Amino acid sequence: MRIRRHRSRAVLAVVAAAVLGAAGCDSGGTHAKSGTAATKAKPAPTPLWDRSPSSLAAVGDSITRGFDACSVLSDCPEVSWATGSSATVDSLAVRLLGKTGAAGRSWNYAETGARMADLPAQIAQAVVRKPQLVTVMVGANDACAASTSAMTSVADFRADFETSLKSLRRSLPKTQVYVASVPNLKRLWSQGRTNPMGKAVWKLGICPSMLADADALDSAATERRDTVQDRVEAYNKVLEQVCATDKRCRFDGGAVYDYRFGTDQLSHWDWFHPSTDGQAQLAAIAYRHITARTPVT
């Protein structure tokens, strides 16, 4: 009899435990949750880089103003790679925002002749619009000086870029920045020097440190052009390094510098600045980097 009672009690205990478990009750009478079912799914973190920003401001120099793309020694912002309205170019703003969106939510504060020292003032104008993306293309004029000794020093170039980025970040902590590399000026000289009209326009004062005495191939001319080219490469290194300190900044990895501008991509007025087709290529490069899931290397 004792054995049977013990067995009965054990069976009841097992049944009671099973019932309580099936009912999902804990000792306090509340509904118990366990395992993975007890853990609520956490929302995915917001990515630091938004591949579809809804507004855009462009800062920089003559390239972003479309200089010499439509007529000699004149800006042509409608073909700007960054904010232009030309269907031929299909600018970055049009690709990101659509034609109507680009007309109302993109702004071009670049200036022909601007150097890195001018960037802080352009950034100050841009932040008023509170854009979600700022594009930066500047540095060619820092190398395109009257002489190699007049080029912007690497230290000053870095200081002005750091100041610009910090100023932007203080005003707009979540705005994204796309930084284009400085083009390969020596390659542009090599392409354009075969055109008599281009060389005639160069004599009006376009990038004398690289383009002066365009046909000269002596050691002094070669050394001068190499010095300019070395400075451009140093500028690009600065752009890369400073951008890397900001989690919402993307450098193009040298894509613009590496792009092989041919005669079709160069202005047929000065054979140095991008043509309409060249502007379209710059827009495509920028769009590829901005919409990539991870930075393109």
NUBANU-569417 format. One record per residue: residue number from 1; y, z, x of N, C-alpha, C in turn. Coordinates in steps of 0.2 Angstrom, whole numbers, plus 5000, padded with zeros to 4 digits. Each point is the difference from the previous one (the first is absolute). Layout:
# residues N
R    i   n.v   n.w   n.u  ca.v  ca.w  ca.u   c.v   c.w   c.u
R  NUM     Y     Z     X     Y     Z     X     Y     Z     X
...
This chain:
# residues 297
R    i   n.v   n.w   n.u  ca.v  ca.w  ca.u   c.v   c.w   c.u
R    1  4994  5000  5004  5006  5000  4996  5006  5000  5004
R    2  5000  5004  5006  5006  5000  5004  5001  4993  5003
R    3  4995  4997  5002  5000  4994  5003  5003  4995  4996
R    4  4998  5000  4993  5003  4995  4995  5007  5002  4999
R    5  5002  5006  5000  5007  5002  4999  5005  4997  5006
R    6  4997  5001  5006  5004  4997  5005  5001  4993  5000
R    7  4994  4997  4998  5001  4992  5000  5004  4998  4994
R    8  5000  5004  4994  5005  4998  4995  5007  5001  5002
R    9  5001  5005  5003  5007  5001  5003  5003  4995  5005
R   10  4995  4998  5004  5002  4995  5005  5001  4993  4996
R   11  4996  4998  4995  5001  4994  4997  5007  5000  4996
R   12  5002  5006  4997  5006  5001  4996  5006  4999  5005
R   13  4999  5003  5006  5006  5000  5005  5001  4992  5002
R   14  4994  4997  5001  5001  4993  5002  5003  4996  4994
R   15  4998  5001  4994  5003  4996  4994  5007  5002  4999
R   16  5002  5006  5001  5007  5002  4999  5004  4997  5006
R   17  4998  5000  5006  5004  4997  5005  5001  4992  4999
R   18  4995  4997  4997  5000  4993  4999  5005  4999  4994
R   19  5000  5004  4995  5005  4999  4994  5007  5001  5003
R   20  5001  5005  5004  5007  5001  5002  5002  4995  5005
R   21  4996  4997  5004  5002  4995  5004  5001  4993  4996
R   22  4996  4999  4995  5002  4994  4996  5006  5001  4996
R   23  5002  5006  4998  5006  5001  4996  5006  5000  5005
R   24  4999  5001  5006  5005  4999  5005  5005  5006  5000
R   25  4997  5006  4999  5004  5006  5000  4999  5004  5006
R   26  5006  5004  5002  4999  5004  5006  5000  5007  4997
R   27  5000  5005  5005  4999  5007  4998  5006  5002  4996
R   28  5006  4997  5000  5006  5002  4997  5001  4996  4993
R   29  4995  4996  4998  5000  4997  4994  5004  4994  5000
R   30  5002  4997  5006  5004  4994  5000  4996  4994  5002
R   31  5002  4994  4998  4996  4994  5002  5000  4999  5007
R   32  4994  5000  5003  5000  4999  5008  4999  4993  5001
R   33  5003  4998  5006  5000  4994  5003  4997  5000  5007
R   34  4996  4996  5002  4998  5000  5007  4999  4994  5003
R   35  4999  4999  5007  4998  4994  5003  5006  4995  5000
R   36  4999  4994  5000  5005  4995  5000  5004  5000  4993
R   37  4997  5002  4995  5003  4999  4993  5005  5005  5000
R   38  5000  5006  5004  5005  5005  5000  5007  4998  5003
R   39  4999  4994  5004  5006  4998  5004  5003  4995  4997
R   40  5007  5001  4998  5004  4994  4997  5001  4995  5005
R   41  5000  4994  4998  5002  4994  5004  5007  5000  5002
R   42  5002  5001  5007  5006  5000  5002  5004  4993  5000
R   43  5006  4999  4998  5003  4994  4999  5001  4997  5008
R   44  4999  4993  5000  5001  4997  5007  5007  5001  5002
R   45  5001  5002  5007  5006  5001  5002  5004  4993  5000
R   46  5007  5001  4999  5004  4994  5000  5001  4997  5007
R   47  4998  4994  5001  5000  4997  5007  5008  5000  5002
R   48  5000  5001  5007  5007  5001  5003  5003  4993  5000
R   49  4996  4994  5000  5003  4994  5000  4999  4996  4993
R   50  5005  4999  4997  4999  4996  4994  5001  4993  5001
R   51  4994  4996  4998  5000  4993  5002  5004  4995  4995
R   52  5003  5004  4995  5004  4996  4995  5006  5003  4998
R   53  5005  5001  5005  5006  5003  4999  5004  4996  4994
R   54  5004  5004  4997  5004  4997  4994  5007  4998  5002
R   55  5002  5001  5006  5007  4998  5002  5000  5000  5008
R   56  5005  4996  5002  5000  4998  5007  5007  4999  5003
R   57  5002  5003  5006  5006  4999  5003  4998  4997  5007
R   58  5004  4995  5002  4999  4997  5007  5006  5002  5005
R   59  4998  5002  5006  5005  5001  5005  4999  4996  5006
R   60  5004  4998  5004  4999  4996  5006  5005  4996  5002
R   61  4998  4994  5003  5005  4995  5003  5000  4993  4997
R   62  5002  4995  5003  5001  4994  4998  4993  4997  4997
R   63  4995  5001  5002  4993  4998  4998  5000  5001  4992
R   64  5001  5007  4999  4999  5002  4993  5006  4997  4996
R   65  5005  4998  5003  5006  4996  4996  4998  4993  4999
R   66  4995  4997  5003  4999  4993  4999  5004  4996  5004
R   67  5003  5003  5005  5005  4996  5004  4998  4993  5003
R   68  5004  4995  4999  4998  4993  5002  4994  4997  4997
R   69  4998  5003  4995  4994  4997  4996  5002  4994  4996
R   70  5006  5001  4997  5002  4995  4995  5006  4995  5003
R   71  5004  5003  5004  5006  4997  5003  5002  5003  5007
R   72  5003  4996  5004  5002  5003  5007  5005  5006  5000
R   73  4998  5005  5003  5004  5006  5002  5002  5003  4993
R   74  4995  5000  4995  5002  5003  4994  4994  5004  4997
R   75  5001  5006  4997  4995  5004  4997  4997  4996  4994
R   76  4994  5001  4998  4997  4997  4994  4995  5005  4997
R   77  5003  5006  4997  4995  5005  4998  4995  4998  4995
R   78  5001  4995  4996  4996  4998  4995  4993  4998  5003
R   79  5000  4998  5007  4993  4999  5003  4998  5005  5004
R   80  5003  5006  5000  4998  5006  5004  4992  5001  4998
R   81  4997  5002  5006  4993  5002  4999  4999  5006  4996
R   82  5005  5004  5000  4999  5007  4997  5002  5000  4993
R   83  5006  4997  4998  5003  5001  4993  5002  4993  4997
R   84  4998  4994  5003  5003  4994  4998  4997  4998  4993
R   85  5003  4996  4997  4998  4997  4993  4997  4994  5000
R   86  5000  4996  5006  4997  4994  5001  4993  4999  4998
R   87  4998  4996  4996  4993  4999  4998  4996  4997  5006
R   88  5003  4997  5005  4997  4997  5006  4998  5005  5004
R   89  5004  5006  5001  4999  5005  5004  4995  5005  4997
R   90  5001  5001  4994  4996  5005  4996  5000  5007  5004
R   91  5006  5003  5000  5002  5006  5004  4995  5006  4999
R   92  5001  5005  5004  4996  5006  4999  5002  5003  4993
R   93  5007  5000  4999  5002  5003  4994  4997  4997  4994
R   94  5000  4993  5000  4997  4996  4994  4992  5002  5000
R   95  4997  5000  5005  4993  5001  5000  4998  5007  4998
R   96  5004  5005  5001  4999  5007  4998  5002  5001  4993
R   97  5006  4998  4998  5003  5002  4994  5001  4994  4995
R   98  4998  4994  5002  5001  4995  4995  5007  4997  5000
R   99  5001  4994  4998  5007  4997  5001  5005  5004  4996
R  100  4999  5002  4994  5005  5004  4996  5001  5007  5004
R  101  4994  5003  5002  5001  5007  5003  5004  4999  5007
R  102  4998  4995  5003  5004  4999  5007  5007  4999  4999
R  103  5002  4997  4994  5007  4999  4999  5004  5007  4999
R  104  4997  5004  4997  5003  5006  4998  4998  5007  5004
R  105  4995  4999  5004  4998  5006  5004  4998  4999  5007
R  106  5004  4995  5003  5000  4999  5007  5007  4999  5003
R  107  5001  5002  5006  5007  5000  5002  4999  4999  5008
R  108  5005  4995  5002  5000  4998  5007  5006  5003  5004
R  109  4999  5005  5004  5006  5003  5004  5000  4997  5007
R  110  4996  4995  5002  5000  4998  5007  5007  4996  5001
R  111  5001  5000  5007  5006  4997  5002  4999  4995  5006
R  112  5003  4994  5000  4999  4996  5005  5003  5003  5006
R  113  4997  5000  5006  5003  5003  5006  4998  5007  5001
R  114  4997  5003  4995  4999  5007  5000  4995  5002  5006
R  115  5001  5006  5003  4996  5003  5005  4997  5006  4997
R  116  4996  5003  5004  4997  5007  4998  5005  5005  4999
R  117  5006  5000  5003  5005  5005  4999  5003  4999  4994
R  118  4999  4994  4996  5003  4999  4994  4995  5003  4994
R  119  4994  5001  5002  4995  5002  4995  5002  5006  4996
R  120  5002  5006  5003  5002  5006  4996  5005  4998  4994
R  121  5005  4996  5001  5004  4999  4995  4997  4996  4995
R  122  4996  4995  5001  4996  4996  4995  4996  5005  4996
R  123  4996  5004  5004  4996  5005  4996  5004  5004  4995
R  124  5006  5002  5002  5004  5004  4996  5002  4996  4993
R  125  5001  4994  5001  5001  4996  4994  4994  4999  4996
R  126  4994  4999  5003  4994  4999  4996  4998  5006  4996
R  127  5001  5006  5003  4997  5006  4997  5004  5002  4993
R  128  5006  4997  4999  5003  5001  4994  4996  4997  4994
R  129  4996  4994  5002  4996  4997  4995  4994  5003  4998
R  130  4998  5005  5005  4993  5004  4999  4994  4995  5000
R  131  5000  4995  5004  4994  4996  5000  4994  5003  5002
R  132  4994  4997  4997  4994  5003  5002  4997  4997  5006
R  133  5003  4995  5003  4998  4997  5006  5006  4997  5003
R  134  5001  5001  5007  5005  4998  5004  4997  4995  5006
R  135  5002  4994  5000  4998  4996  5006  5005  5000  5005
R  136  4997  5000  5006  5004  5000  5006  4998  4994  5005
R  137  5005  4996  5002  4999  4995  5005  5006  5000  5004
R  138  5000  5003  5006  5006  5000  5004  4998  5001  5007
R  139  5004  4997  5005  4998  5001  5007  5002  4994  5004
R  140  5000  4994  4997  5001  4994  5003  5007  4999  5004
R  141  5005  5003  4996  5006  5000  5003  5001  5005  5005
R  142  4996  5005  5000  5001  5005  5006  4998  4996  5006
R  143  4995  4996  5000  4998  4996  5006  5004  4994  5001
R  144  5003  4997  4994  5004  4994  5001  5007  5001  5001
R  145  5001  5003  5006  5007  5002  5003  5003  4995  5004
R  146  5006  5001  5002  5004  4995  5004  4996  4999  5007
R  147  4997  5006  5002  4996  5000  5007  4995  5005  4999
R  148  4995  5000  5005  4995  5005  5000  5002  5007  5001
R  149  5006  5000  5003  5002  5007  5001  5004  5003  4994
R  150  5002  4996  4996  5003  5002  4993  4995  5001  4995
R  151  4993  4999  5001  4995  5002  4995  5000  5007  4998
R  152  4999  5002  4994  4999  5007  4998  4995  5003  5004
R  153  5001  5006  5003  4995  5004  5004  4994  5002  4995
R  154  4994  5001  5003  4995  5002  4996  5001  5007  4997
R  155  5003  5004  5004  5001  5007  4998  5005  5000  4994
R  156  5005  4996  5000  5005  5000  4994  4997  4997  4994
R  157  4996  4995  5001  4996  4996  4995  4996  5005  4996
R  158  4996  5004  5004  4996  5006  4997  5004  5005  4996
R  159  5005  5002  5003  5005  5005  4997  5002  4998  4994
R  160  5003  4994  4999  5003  4997  4994  4994  4999  4995
R  161  4994  4998  5002  4995  4999  4995  4998  5007  4997
R  162  4999  5005  5005  4998  5006  4997  5005  5003  4996
R  163  5007  4999  5001  5005  5003  4996  5000  4997  4993
R  164  4998  4993  5000  5000  4996  4994  4994  5003  4995
R  165  4994  5001  5003  4995  5002  4997  5000  5007  4997
R  166  5003  5004  5004  5001  5007  4998  5005  5001  4994
R  167  5005  4996  5001  5005  4999  4995  4997  4998  4993
R  168  4996  4995  5000  4997  4998  4994  4995  5005  4997
R  169  4997  5003  5005  4995  5005  4997  5003  5006  4997
R  170  5006  5002  5003  5004  5006  4997  5002  4998  4993
R  171  5002  4994  4999  5002  4998  4993  4995  4998  4995
R  172  4995  4997  5003  4994  4997  4996  4994  5002  5003
R  173  4997  5006  4999  4994  5002  5004  4994  4996  4998
R  174  5000  4996  4994  4994  4997  4999  5000  4992  5000
R  175  5006  4998  5002  5001  4993  5001  4996  4997  5006
R  176  4997  4994  4999  4996  4997  5005  5004  4995  5004
R  177  4998  4999  5006  5003  4996  5005  4995  4995  5003
R  178  5002  4994  5000  4997  4995  5003  5004  4997  5006
R  179  4997  5001  5006  5004  4998  5006  4997  4993  5003
R  180  5004  4995  5000  4998  4994  5004  5001  5000  5007
R  181  4996  4997  5004  5001  5000  5007  5005  4994  5002
R  182  5003  5001  5006  5005  4995  5002  4997  4994  5002
R  183  5002  4994  4998  4997  4994  5002  5000  4999  5007
R  184  4995  4995  5002  4999  4998  5007  5006  4995  5002
R  185  5005  5003  5003  5006  4995  5001  4999  4995  5005
R  186  4995  5002  5005  4999  4995  5005  4996  4994  4997
R  187  4996  5001  4995  4996  4995  4997  5005  4995  4996
R  188  5005  5004  4996  5005  4996  4997  5004  4995  5004
R  189  5002  5003  5006  5003  4996  5005  4996  4994  5002
R  190  4993  5001  5001  4996  4995  5002  4999  4994  4995
R  191  5000  5002  4994  4999  4995  4994  5007  4997  4999
R  192  5005  5003  5000  5007  4997  4998  5003  4996  5006
R  193  4998  5001  5006  5004  4997  5006  4999  4992  5000
R  194  4995  4998  4996  4998  4992  5000  5005  4997  4996
R  195  5004  5003  4996  5004  4997  4995  5007  5000  5002
R  196  5003  4994  5001  5007  5000  5002  5005  5003  4996
R  197  4999  4999  4993  5005  5003  4995  5000  5008  5001
R  198  4994  5003  5000  4999  5007  5001  5003  5002  5006
R  199  4999  4997  5006  5003  5002  5006  5008  5000  4999
R  200  5003  4995  4997  5007  5000  4999  5003  5006  4996
R  201  4996  5002  4995  5002  5006  4996  4999  5006  5004
R  202  4995  5000  5004  4999  5006  5004  5006  5002  5005
R  203  5004  4994  5002  5006  5001  5004  5005  5003  4996
R  204  5000  5001  4994  5005  5003  4996  4999  5008  5000
R  205  4995  5002  5004  5000  5007  5001  4994  5004  4997
R  206  4995  4996  4998  4993  5003  4997  4996  5002  5006
R  207  4999  5007  5000  4995  5003  5005  5001  4998  5007
R  208  5006  5001  5003  5001  4997  5007  4995  5003  5005
R  209  4998  5006  4999  4996  5003  5005  4993  4996  5001
R  210  4998  4997  4994  4994  4996  5001  5001  4993  5000
R  211  5005  4997  4996  5001  4993  4999  5005  4997  5004
R  212  5004  5004  5004  5005  4996  5004  4996  4996  5006
R  213  5004  4994  5001  4997  4996  5005  4992  4998  4998
R  214  4999  4998  4994  4994  4999  4997  4995  4996  5004
R  215  5003  4995  5004  4995  4996  5004  4999  5002  5007
R  216  5003  5006  5002  4999  5002  5007  4993  5004  5000
R  217  4997  4998  5006  4993  5003  5001  5000  5003  5007
R  218  5005  5001  5003  5000  5003  5007  4998  5007  4999
R  219  4999  5003  5006  4998  5007  5000  5005  5005  4997
R  220  5006  4999  5000  5005  5005  4997  5000  4999  4993
R  221  4999  4994  4997  5000  4999  4993  4993  5003  4997
R  222  4995  4999  5004  4993  5003  4998  5000  5007  5000
R  223  5003  5003  5005  5001  5007  5000  5004  5003  4995
R  224  5005  4997  4998  5005  5002  4995  4996  5000  4993
R  225  4996  4995  4999  4997  4999  4993  4994  5006  5000
R  226  4997  5001  5006  4994  5005  5000  5003  5007  4999
R  227  5006  5001  5002  5003  5006  4999  5002  5002  4993
R  228  5002  4994  4996  5001  5001  4993  4994  5001  4997
R  229  4995  4996  5001  4993  5001  4997  4997  5007  5001
R  230  5001  5003  5006  4997  5006  5001  5004  5005  4996
R  231  5006  4999  4999  5004  5005  4996  4998  5000  4992
R  232  4999  4994  4998  4997  4999  4993  4994  5003  4999
R  233  4995  5000  5005  4994  5003  5000  5001  5008  5000
R  234  5005  5002  5004  5001  5007  5000  5003  5003  4993
R  235  5004  4996  4997  5003  5001  4993  4994  5001  4995
R  236  4995  4995  5001  4995  5000  4995  4995  5007  5001
R  237  5000  5002  5006  4996  5006  5001  5004  5006  4997
R  238  5006  5000  5001  5004  5005  4997  4999  5000  4992
R  239  5001  4994  4997  4999  5000  4993  4993  5003  4998
R  240  4995  4998  5003  4993  5002  4999  5000  5008  5000
R  241  5002  5002  5006  5000  5007  5001  5003  5005  4995
R  242  5007  4998  4999  5004  5004  4995  4997  4999  4993
R  243  4998  4994  4998  4997  5000  4994  4994  5004  4999
R  244  4996  5001  5005  4994  5003  5000  5001  5008  4999
R  245  5006  5002  5001  5001  5007  4999  5002  5002  4992
R  246  5000  4995  4996  5002  5000  4993  4994  4998  4996
R  247  4997  5004  4996  4994  4998  4996  5001  4995  4995
R  248  5006  4999  4998  5002  4995  4995  5003  4993  5003
R  249  4999  4999  5006  5002  4995  5004  4995  4995  5003
R  250  5000  4994  4999  4995  4995  5002  5004  4995  5005
R  251  4997  4999  5006  5002  4995  5005  4996  4994  4999
R  252  5002  4994  5001  4996  4994  4999  4995  4999  5005
R  253  5000  5004  5005  4995  5000  5006  5001  4994  5004
R  254  5007  4998  5000  5001  4994  5005  4999  4993  4996
R  255  4999  5000  4994  4999  4994  4996  5005  4994  5001
R  256  5006  5003  4999  5006  4995  5001  5001  4998  5007
R  257  4999  5004  5004  5001  4998  5007  4994  4995  5002
R  258  4994  5001  4998  4995  4996  5001  5000  4993  4997
R  259  5004  5000  4994  4999  4994  4996  5003  4994  5004
R  260  4997  4994  5000  5002  4994  5004  5004  4996  4996
R  261  5007  5001  5000  5004  4996  4996  5000  4993  5004
R  262  4999  4995  4995  5000  4993  5003  5006  4997  4997
R  263  5001  4993  5001  5006  4997  4998  5001  5000  4993
R  264  4995  5000  4996  5001  5001  4993  5002  5006  4997
R  265  4999  5006  5004  5002  5006  4999  5007  5002  5003
R  266  5003  4996  5003  5007  5001  5003  5005  4996  4997
R  267  5006  5003  4999  5006  4997  4997  5001  4993  5004
R  268  5001  4995  4996  5002  4994  5003  5008  4999  5001
R  269  5003  5006  5000  5007  5000  5002  5000  5003  5007
R  270  4997  5005  5001  5000  5004  5007  4994  5000  5003
R  271  4994  4998  4997  4994  5001  5003  4998  5006  5004
R  272  5002  5006  4996  4999  5006  5003  4999  5005  4995
R  273  5004  5000  4994  4999  5004  4994  4994  4997  4996
R  274  4997  5004  4996  4995  4998  4995  5003  4995  4995
R  275  4996  4994  4999  5002  4996  4995  4997  5003  4993
R  276  5001  4996  4995  4998  5002  4993  4992  5002  5001
R  277  4996  4995  5003  4993  5001  5001  4999  5006  5004
R  278  5004  5001  5006  4999  5006  5004  5001  5006  4996
R  279  5005  5000  4995  5001  5006  4996  4994  5001  4996
R  280  4997  4995  4997  4994  5001  4996  4995  5003  5004
R  281  4999  4998  5006  4995  5003  5004  5001  5008  5001
R  282  5006  5002  5001  5002  5007  5001  4999  5004  4994
R  283  5001  4997  4994  4999  5003  4994  4992  5001  4999
R  284  4996  4995  5002  4993  5001  4999  4997  5005  5005
R  285  5003  5001  5006  4998  5005  5005  5001  5007  4997
R  286  5006  5001  4997  5003  5006  4998  4995  5002  4994
R  287  4999  4995  4995  4996  5002  4994  4993  5002  5002
R  288  4997  4997  5005  4993  5001  5002  5000  5008  5003
R  289  5005  5002  5004  5000  5006  5002  5001  5006  4995
R  290  5005  4998  4996  5002  5005  4995  4995  5001  4995
R  291  4996  4995  4998  4995  5001  4994  4993  5001  5003
R  292  4999  5001  5007  4994  5002  5002  4998  5007  4999
R  293  4994  5001  4999  4997  5007  4998  5002  5005  5006
R  294  4999  4997  5006  5001  5004  5006  5004  4996  5005
R  295  5004  5002  5004  5004  4996  5005  4996  4995  5003
R  296  5003  4994  5000  4997  4994  5003  5001  5001  5008
R  297  4995  4999  5004  5001  5001  5007  4998  4993  5003
